[in-house]
Amino acid sequence: MADFRRLYIWATLAMALSRNGNLARRTPRRLNTYVRLRATCWGLLLALAGAEPALAFDVASEPPSKTAALPSADATSPLSLAEAAHLALTDQPILTGRQAIIDSDERQAVAAAQLPDPKLTSGIKDLPIDTSEAFNLRADNFTEYTVGLIQDLPRADKRRLKGERKRLEADTERAALANDRRAIRRDTSLAWLDVYEAEQGLALAGQLTVEATLQVQSLEKDYGNGKASQADWLAAKVEASLAEDKAHDWLHHAERSRAGLARWIGDAAQRPLADDLSPTAPPPELPGLITAVDHHPVIDGLDKQIEASATDIALARQAYKPDVSVEGYFAYRPGYSDFIGIQFTIDLPYFTKNRQDPELAAALEKSHASTDRKRDALRELHTQVSQIHLDWQHYRQRVGEFDTTILPNAERRIQDARSSYQAGRGSFDAVLLARRSLIDLRLQRLALAVEAARAQVRLQYFVTTQDLLGDSP
């Protein structure tokens, strides 16, 4: 039993050191080598062990104090969730491209409301083509050189409606820009949470690997003394290999999540993350969320589309009214009197069956379609916010159960197993099993806490662009 105590002291110290070794900075091959080398060193440490065993039992009961970080070009301050969301809105091509479209539509709105450009006319009229005066520019007194201007005069209401139509397109894009900002903050926050979960999981998986290796060595000792079967020892080796594989899997997720975060914030994604979930204000209650959805940028954009459809209907009705054009000209006749003249052209929209009537009917149908799209979007958003709110409450409740009941009981299980072991009534393997169980429970608690944070980020998408995350689970 004294040997087991010495083994446990030094292995626990090794585990404590490994937490500060930042497993996330190791490639899978180096992580493999590191775990095997550490396991080999435990045999050498046994000869030096002589400290009091009770000092080592409380080490693994504490959660990892630091978030594992992937390689970074430079050591900078920790990246919080709020800062990541802010960085994503800086120099963002999605936003600058959308703003360019808004500027374009606003300029087109000015142009669409103006009169069309005048037209310059010039030519020769009444030139004879037969008799002796054929093609003689001076022989006939009707032959004249003309130059003039033509100005089309669309109705003022039609010009105003065309400008308004373009302004509504700019407003629709402006609503889309507001939605893009919310979506970018949401997606960046979700990407940050992916990295946070992977690196916290990697740190816990590193502890799990240490505990599994300890259990293998404990059962190997018992197997040599005839206290454990070979099957138990081999089962422990399998569990240790699985724990190591889980650590590699978390490392893969951490690296992949970093690449996903870089899509939004570039090189800043390589900075170490803050240790917490950066809590801010929680979202409002469900009725407040439902009310906020009615003013969401997606709905605002659909409202602008409905207004644009109404403008299209008004423009279609304007097509039943005639437009006018006016032409003024000067006629020069060599050797004779010069002329000036003015003439008017008026549209005659008499045959509306196959032109104006179908255009008006099409505009009315598009207006109905825009209204239906808004109704469907409201239903969809109301459903989404209700479901996400239920998820948020569910995960927070489960996290609370872990914090108040499950984890404290798991820690008491460790204390009981330790007391039994120290009194000679229990096995060292039972202590290790209790410690591994606690780490597994912390992994489950981590997953629930991150899911609660994800749900809260998604709820904030429906409410505001300022607050990203509420109370940390």
C-alpha positions as CSV (number, residue, x, y, z in Angstrom):
1,M,0.0,0.0,0.0
2,A,2.9,2.4,0.7
3,D,4.1,1.8,-2.9
4,F,0.7,2.8,-4.2
5,R,0.7,5.9,-2.1
6,R,4.1,7.0,-3.4
7,L,3.0,6.2,-7.0
8,Y,-0.1,8.3,-6.5
9,I,1.8,11.3,-5.1
10,W,4.3,11.5,-8.0
11,A,1.8,10.7,-10.7
12,T,-0.5,13.4,-9.4
13,L,2.3,15.9,-9.5
14,A,3.1,14.8,-13.1
15,M,-0.6,15.4,-13.9
16,A,-0.5,18.8,-12.4
17,L,2.6,19.7,-14.5
18,S,0.9,18.4,-17.6
19,R,-2.0,20.8,-17.1
20,N,0.5,23.6,-17.4
21,G,2.2,21.9,-20.3
22,N,-0.5,23.1,-22.7
23,L,-1.3,19.9,-24.6
24,A,-2.9,21.9,-27.3
25,R,0.5,23.2,-28.4
26,R,1.5,19.6,-29.4
27,T,1.0,17.9,-32.7
28,P,-0.7,14.4,-32.5
29,R,2.7,12.7,-32.9
30,R,4.3,14.8,-30.2
31,L,1.4,14.3,-27.9
32,N,1.7,10.5,-28.3
33,T,5.3,10.6,-27.5
34,Y,4.7,12.9,-24.5
35,V,2.2,10.6,-22.9
36,R,4.4,7.5,-23.3
37,L,7.5,9.3,-22.0
38,R,5.6,10.5,-19.0
39,A,4.3,7.0,-18.2
40,T,7.8,5.7,-18.4
41,C,9.2,8.3,-16.0
42,W,6.7,7.3,-13.3
43,G,8.7,4.1,-12.6
44,L,11.8,6.2,-12.0
45,L,9.9,8.6,-9.7
46,L,8.8,5.7,-7.4
47,A,12.3,5.4,-6.0
48,L,12.2,9.1,-4.8
49,A,8.7,9.1,-3.4
50,G,8.5,9.7,0.3
51,A,6.1,12.5,0.8
52,E,2.8,12.3,2.7
53,P,0.2,10.8,0.3
54,A,-2.7,12.8,1.5
55,L,-1.3,15.9,-0.2
56,A,-2.0,14.5,-3.6
57,F,-5.6,13.5,-3.6
58,D,-7.3,16.9,-4.2
59,V,-5.4,17.9,-7.3
60,A,-7.7,16.4,-10.0
61,S,-10.8,17.6,-8.3
62,E,-10.2,21.2,-9.5
63,P,-11.2,22.1,-13.1
64,P,-8.4,23.2,-15.5
65,S,-7.5,26.7,-14.6
66,K,-6.2,27.7,-18.1
67,T,-7.6,27.3,-21.5
68,A,-5.4,25.3,-23.8
69,A,-4.1,27.5,-26.7
70,L,-3.0,26.6,-30.1
71,P,0.3,27.9,-31.6
72,S,0.2,31.7,-32.0
73,A,2.5,34.0,-33.9
74,D,2.9,36.2,-30.9
75,A,1.9,36.2,-27.2
76,T,-1.0,38.7,-27.0
77,S,-3.7,39.3,-24.5
78,P,-6.5,36.8,-24.3
79,L,-9.3,37.1,-26.9
80,S,-12.7,37.5,-25.3
81,L,-16.0,36.6,-27.0
82,A,-17.0,40.3,-27.2
83,E,-13.7,41.3,-28.7
84,A,-13.9,38.6,-31.3
85,A,-17.3,39.8,-32.3
86,H,-16.1,43.4,-32.5
87,L,-13.1,42.4,-34.6
88,A,-15.3,40.6,-37.1
89,L,-17.1,43.8,-37.9
90,T,-13.9,45.6,-38.7
91,D,-12.8,45.5,-42.3
92,Q,-15.5,43.0,-43.2
93,P,-15.9,42.5,-47.0
94,I,-19.5,41.4,-46.5
95,L,-20.4,44.7,-44.9
96,T,-18.4,47.0,-47.2
97,G,-19.8,45.2,-50.3
98,R,-23.4,45.7,-49.0
99,Q,-22.7,49.3,-48.2
100,A,-21.5,49.8,-51.8
101,I,-24.8,48.4,-53.1
102,I,-26.7,50.9,-50.8
103,D,-24.6,53.8,-52.2
104,S,-25.2,52.6,-55.7
105,D,-29.0,52.4,-55.2
106,E,-29.2,55.8,-53.6
107,R,-27.4,57.4,-56.6
108,Q,-29.6,55.6,-59.0
109,A,-32.6,56.9,-57.1
110,V,-31.5,60.5,-57.9
111,A,-31.0,59.7,-61.6
112,A,-34.3,57.8,-61.9
113,A,-36.4,60.8,-60.8
114,Q,-34.9,63.2,-63.5
115,L,-36.2,64.1,-66.9
116,P,-34.5,62.1,-69.7
117,D,-31.7,63.8,-71.6
118,P,-32.8,66.0,-74.6
119,K,-32.1,64.8,-78.1
120,L,-30.5,66.8,-80.9
121,T,-31.9,66.4,-84.4
122,S,-30.4,67.6,-87.7
123,G,-31.1,66.8,-91.4
124,I,-32.3,67.9,-94.8
125,K,-36.0,68.1,-95.7
126,D,-37.9,68.2,-99.0
127,L,-35.0,67.5,-101.3
128,P,-36.2,66.9,-104.9
129,I,-35.2,63.6,-106.5
130,D,-36.5,64.0,-110.1
131,T,-36.8,66.6,-112.8
132,S,-34.1,69.0,-113.6
133,E,-34.0,70.1,-109.9
134,A,-33.2,66.6,-108.6
135,F,-30.7,66.6,-105.7
136,N,-30.2,70.4,-106.1
137,L,-30.1,71.9,-102.6
138,R,-30.8,75.4,-103.8
139,A,-33.2,75.0,-106.7
140,D,-36.4,74.2,-104.8
141,N,-37.8,76.7,-102.2
142,F,-39.1,73.8,-100.0
143,T,-35.6,72.3,-99.5
144,E,-34.3,73.2,-96.0
145,Y,-31.6,72.3,-93.5
146,T,-33.0,71.6,-90.1
147,V,-31.6,71.5,-86.6
148,G,-33.7,70.9,-83.5
149,L,-34.1,69.6,-79.9
150,I,-36.5,66.9,-78.7
151,Q,-37.4,66.6,-75.0
152,D,-39.4,63.7,-73.6
153,L,-41.7,64.8,-70.7
154,P,-42.7,61.8,-68.6
155,R,-45.2,62.6,-66.0
156,A,-43.9,64.0,-62.7
157,D,-45.6,61.2,-60.7
158,K,-44.0,58.6,-62.8
159,R,-40.5,60.1,-62.3
160,R,-41.1,60.4,-58.6
161,L,-42.3,56.8,-58.3
162,K,-39.2,55.6,-60.2
163,G,-36.9,57.5,-57.8
164,E,-38.9,56.2,-54.8
165,R,-38.6,52.6,-56.1
166,K,-34.8,52.9,-56.2
167,R,-34.8,54.4,-52.7
168,L,-36.8,51.5,-51.4
169,E,-34.2,49.1,-52.9
170,A,-31.5,51.0,-51.0
171,D,-33.6,50.7,-47.8
172,T,-34.0,47.0,-48.4
173,E,-30.3,46.6,-48.7
174,R,-29.8,48.7,-45.6
175,A,-32.0,46.3,-43.7
176,A,-29.9,43.5,-45.1
177,L,-26.8,45.3,-43.9
178,A,-28.2,45.4,-40.4
179,N,-29.0,41.7,-40.6
180,D,-25.5,41.0,-41.9
181,R,-24.0,42.7,-38.9
182,R,-26.1,40.6,-36.5
183,A,-25.4,37.4,-38.4
184,I,-21.6,38.1,-38.4
185,R,-21.6,38.8,-34.7
186,R,-23.6,35.6,-34.1
187,D,-21.5,33.4,-36.4
188,T,-18.2,34.8,-34.9
189,S,-19.4,34.2,-31.4
190,L,-20.4,30.6,-32.3
191,A,-17.0,30.1,-33.9
192,W,-15.3,31.5,-30.7
193,L,-17.4,29.1,-28.6
194,D,-16.3,26.2,-30.8
195,V,-12.7,27.0,-30.0
196,Y,-13.4,27.5,-26.4
197,E,-15.2,24.1,-26.1
198,A,-12.5,22.3,-28.0
199,E,-9.6,23.7,-25.9
200,Q,-11.3,23.3,-22.6
201,G,-12.2,19.7,-23.7
202,L,-8.6,19.2,-24.7
203,A,-7.4,20.2,-21.2
204,L,-9.9,17.9,-19.5
205,A,-9.0,15.1,-21.9
206,G,-5.4,15.5,-20.9
207,Q,-6.3,15.0,-17.3
208,L,-8.4,12.0,-18.3
209,T,-5.4,10.5,-20.1
210,V,-3.2,11.0,-17.0
211,E,-5.8,9.3,-14.8
212,A,-6.3,6.4,-17.3
213,T,-2.5,5.8,-17.4
214,L,-2.4,5.9,-13.6
215,Q,-5.1,3.2,-13.5
216,V,-3.2,1.0,-15.9
217,Q,-0.1,1.1,-13.7
218,S,-2.2,0.5,-10.6
219,L,-3.8,-2.6,-12.2
220,E,-0.5,-3.8,-13.5
221,K,0.9,-3.7,-10.0
222,D,-2.2,-5.6,-8.7
223,Y,-2.0,-8.1,-11.5
224,G,1.6,-8.8,-10.6
225,N,0.6,-9.3,-7.0
226,G,-2.3,-11.5,-8.0
227,K,-4.9,-9.0,-6.8
228,A,-6.3,-8.3,-10.3
229,S,-7.0,-10.3,-13.4
230,Q,-5.2,-9.9,-16.7
231,A,-8.6,-9.0,-18.3
232,D,-8.9,-6.1,-15.9
233,W,-5.4,-4.9,-16.7
234,L,-6.0,-5.2,-20.5
235,A,-9.4,-3.4,-20.2
236,A,-7.6,-0.5,-18.4
237,K,-5.0,-0.3,-21.2
238,V,-7.8,-0.1,-23.7
239,E,-9.5,2.7,-21.7
240,A,-6.1,4.5,-21.6
241,S,-5.8,4.3,-25.3
242,L,-9.3,5.5,-25.8
243,A,-8.6,8.5,-23.5
244,E,-5.5,9.3,-25.5
245,D,-7.5,9.1,-28.7
246,K,-10.1,11.4,-27.3
247,A,-7.4,13.9,-26.5
248,H,-6.2,13.7,-30.1
249,D,-9.8,14.2,-31.3
250,W,-10.2,17.3,-29.1
251,L,-6.9,18.6,-30.6
252,H,-8.2,18.1,-34.1
253,H,-11.4,20.0,-33.1
254,A,-9.4,22.8,-31.6
255,E,-7.2,23.3,-34.7
256,R,-10.2,23.1,-37.0
257,S,-12.2,25.5,-34.9
258,R,-9.3,28.0,-34.9
259,A,-9.4,27.9,-38.7
260,G,-13.1,28.5,-38.7
261,L,-12.7,31.5,-36.4
262,A,-10.0,32.9,-38.7
263,R,-12.6,33.2,-41.4
264,W,-14.1,36.1,-39.4
265,I,-11.1,37.7,-37.6
266,G,-8.0,36.6,-39.5
267,D,-4.8,36.3,-37.6
268,A,-6.4,37.4,-34.4
269,A,-7.9,33.9,-34.3
270,Q,-4.5,32.5,-33.2
271,R,-4.6,34.5,-29.9
272,P,-5.3,32.6,-26.7
273,L,-8.9,32.7,-25.6
274,A,-10.2,34.2,-22.4
275,D,-10.9,31.7,-19.6
276,D,-14.6,32.4,-19.3
277,L,-17.6,32.9,-21.6
278,S,-17.5,36.7,-21.3
279,P,-20.9,37.2,-19.7
280,T,-23.0,40.3,-20.5
281,A,-26.7,40.9,-20.1
282,P,-29.1,38.0,-20.5
283,P,-31.7,38.1,-23.2
284,P,-35.3,39.2,-22.3
285,E,-38.1,36.8,-21.6
286,L,-39.9,35.0,-24.4
287,P,-42.7,37.7,-24.9
288,G,-40.0,40.4,-25.3
289,L,-38.1,38.2,-27.8
290,I,-41.3,37.6,-29.8
291,T,-41.9,41.4,-29.9
292,A,-38.3,42.0,-30.9
293,V,-38.7,39.6,-33.8
294,D,-41.4,41.8,-35.3
295,H,-38.8,44.5,-35.7
296,H,-35.9,42.3,-36.9
297,P,-33.9,43.5,-39.9
298,V,-35.2,40.5,-41.9
299,I,-38.8,41.7,-41.3
300,D,-37.8,45.3,-42.0
301,G,-36.4,44.2,-45.3
302,L,-39.6,42.4,-46.2
303,D,-41.6,45.5,-45.2
304,K,-39.5,47.5,-47.7
305,Q,-40.2,44.9,-50.3
306,I,-43.9,45.3,-49.7
307,E,-43.6,49.1,-50.1
308,A,-41.6,48.5,-53.3
309,S,-44.4,46.3,-54.6
310,A,-47.0,49.0,-53.9
311,T,-44.7,51.4,-55.8
312,D,-44.6,49.0,-58.7
313,I,-48.4,48.9,-58.7
314,A,-48.5,52.7,-58.8
315,L,-46.1,52.7,-61.7
316,A,-48.2,50.1,-63.5
317,R,-51.2,52.4,-63.2
318,Q,-49.2,55.4,-64.5
319,A,-48.7,53.4,-67.7
320,Y,-52.3,54.0,-68.5
321,K,-51.7,57.8,-68.7
322,P,-50.0,59.3,-71.8
323,D,-46.6,60.9,-71.8
324,V,-45.7,63.9,-73.9
325,S,-42.6,64.9,-75.9
326,V,-41.9,68.3,-77.5
327,E,-39.6,69.2,-80.4
328,G,-38.4,72.7,-81.5
329,Y,-36.4,73.2,-84.7
330,F,-34.9,75.8,-87.0
331,A,-35.0,75.4,-90.8
332,Y,-32.5,77.2,-93.1
333,R,-33.4,77.6,-96.8
334,P,-30.7,79.0,-99.0
335,G,-32.0,81.9,-101.0
336,Y,-35.4,81.8,-99.3
337,S,-37.0,82.6,-95.9
338,D,-35.9,80.6,-92.9
339,F,-38.4,78.7,-90.7
340,I,-38.8,77.8,-87.0
341,G,-41.2,75.2,-85.7
342,I,-42.5,73.3,-82.7
343,Q,-44.4,70.1,-82.5
344,F,-45.7,67.7,-79.8
345,T,-46.0,64.0,-79.5
346,I,-48.5,62.3,-77.2
347,D,-48.6,58.6,-76.3
348,L,-51.9,56.9,-77.0
349,P,-52.3,54.0,-74.5
350,Y,-55.5,52.7,-76.1
351,F,-54.6,49.0,-76.6
352,T,-54.0,48.0,-72.9
353,K,-55.2,44.4,-73.1
354,N,-51.8,43.0,-74.0
355,R,-49.6,45.6,-72.4
356,Q,-50.7,47.7,-69.5
357,D,-53.3,45.2,-68.1
358,P,-50.8,42.3,-67.8
359,E,-48.2,44.6,-66.2
360,L,-50.7,45.8,-63.6
361,A,-51.9,42.2,-62.8
362,A,-48.3,41.1,-62.4
363,A,-47.5,44.0,-60.0
364,L,-50.6,43.0,-57.9
365,E,-49.5,39.4,-57.7
366,K,-46.0,40.3,-56.7
367,S,-47.5,42.5,-53.9
368,H,-49.5,39.5,-52.6
369,A,-46.3,37.4,-52.8
370,S,-44.4,40.0,-50.7
371,T,-47.0,40.0,-48.1
372,D,-47.1,36.2,-47.9
373,R,-43.3,36.1,-47.6
374,K,-43.5,38.4,-44.6
375,R,-46.2,36.3,-42.9
376,D,-44.1,33.1,-43.5
377,A,-40.9,34.8,-42.2
378,L,-42.7,35.9,-39.0
379,R,-43.9,32.4,-38.4
380,E,-40.5,31.0,-39.0
381,L,-38.7,33.5,-36.8
382,H,-41.3,33.1,-34.0
383,T,-40.8,29.4,-34.1
384,Q,-37.0,29.7,-34.1
385,V,-36.9,32.1,-31.1
386,S,-39.3,29.9,-29.1
387,Q,-37.3,26.8,-29.8
388,I,-34.0,28.4,-29.0
389,H,-35.4,30.0,-25.8
390,L,-36.5,26.5,-24.7
391,D,-33.0,25.1,-25.5
392,W,-31.4,28.0,-23.5
393,Q,-33.5,27.3,-20.4
394,H,-33.0,23.6,-20.7
395,Y,-29.2,23.7,-20.9
396,R,-29.0,26.3,-18.1
397,Q,-31.2,24.1,-15.9
398,R,-29.0,21.1,-16.6
399,V,-25.8,23.1,-15.9
400,G,-27.4,24.2,-12.6
401,E,-28.1,20.5,-11.7
402,F,-24.5,19.6,-12.4
403,D,-23.2,22.5,-10.3
404,T,-25.5,21.9,-7.3
405,T,-25.9,18.1,-7.2
406,I,-23.9,16.0,-9.7
407,L,-20.4,17.5,-9.4
408,P,-20.5,17.9,-5.6
409,N,-21.6,14.2,-5.3
410,A,-18.8,13.2,-7.6
411,E,-16.3,15.1,-5.5
412,R,-17.7,13.5,-2.3
413,R,-17.3,10.1,-4.0
414,I,-13.6,10.9,-4.4
415,Q,-13.3,11.8,-0.7
416,D,-15.1,8.6,0.3
417,A,-12.9,6.4,-1.9
418,R,-9.8,8.2,-0.6
419,S,-10.9,7.7,3.0
420,S,-11.5,4.0,2.4
421,Y,-8.2,3.6,0.7
422,Q,-6.3,5.3,3.5
423,A,-8.1,3.2,6.1
424,G,-7.2,0.0,4.1
425,R,-10.8,-0.8,3.3
426,G,-10.7,0.2,-0.4
427,S,-8.5,-0.1,-3.4
428,F,-6.4,2.5,-5.1
429,D,-8.2,1.6,-8.4
430,A,-11.5,2.8,-6.8
431,V,-9.9,6.2,-6.1
432,L,-8.7,6.5,-9.7
433,L,-12.1,5.5,-11.1
434,A,-13.8,8.1,-9.0
435,R,-11.4,10.8,-10.2
436,R,-11.9,9.7,-13.9
437,S,-15.6,9.8,-13.4
438,L,-15.4,13.4,-12.1
439,I,-13.4,14.4,-15.2
440,D,-16.0,12.8,-17.5
441,L,-18.7,14.7,-15.7
442,R,-16.8,17.9,-16.1
443,L,-16.6,17.2,-19.8
444,Q,-20.4,16.8,-19.9
445,R,-20.9,20.0,-17.9
446,L,-18.6,21.8,-20.4
447,A,-20.7,20.6,-23.3
448,L,-23.9,21.8,-21.6
449,A,-22.5,25.1,-20.7
450,V,-21.3,25.8,-24.2
451,E,-24.7,24.7,-25.6
452,A,-26.4,27.2,-23.3
453,A,-24.0,29.9,-24.4
454,R,-24.7,29.0,-28.1
455,A,-28.4,29.3,-27.5
456,Q,-27.9,32.6,-25.8
457,V,-25.9,33.9,-28.7
458,R,-28.6,32.8,-31.1
459,L,-31.2,34.6,-29.0
460,Q,-29.2,37.8,-29.1
461,Y,-29.3,37.7,-32.9
462,F,-33.0,38.3,-32.7
463,V,-32.8,41.1,-30.2
464,T,-29.8,43.4,-30.6
465,T,-26.3,43.8,-32.1
466,Q,-24.9,45.1,-28.8
467,D,-25.2,42.3,-26.3
468,L,-23.9,38.9,-27.3
469,L,-24.0,36.7,-24.2
470,G,-25.8,36.8,-20.9
471,D,-25.0,35.2,-17.6
472,S,-22.3,32.6,-18.0
473,P,-23.6,29.1,-17.2
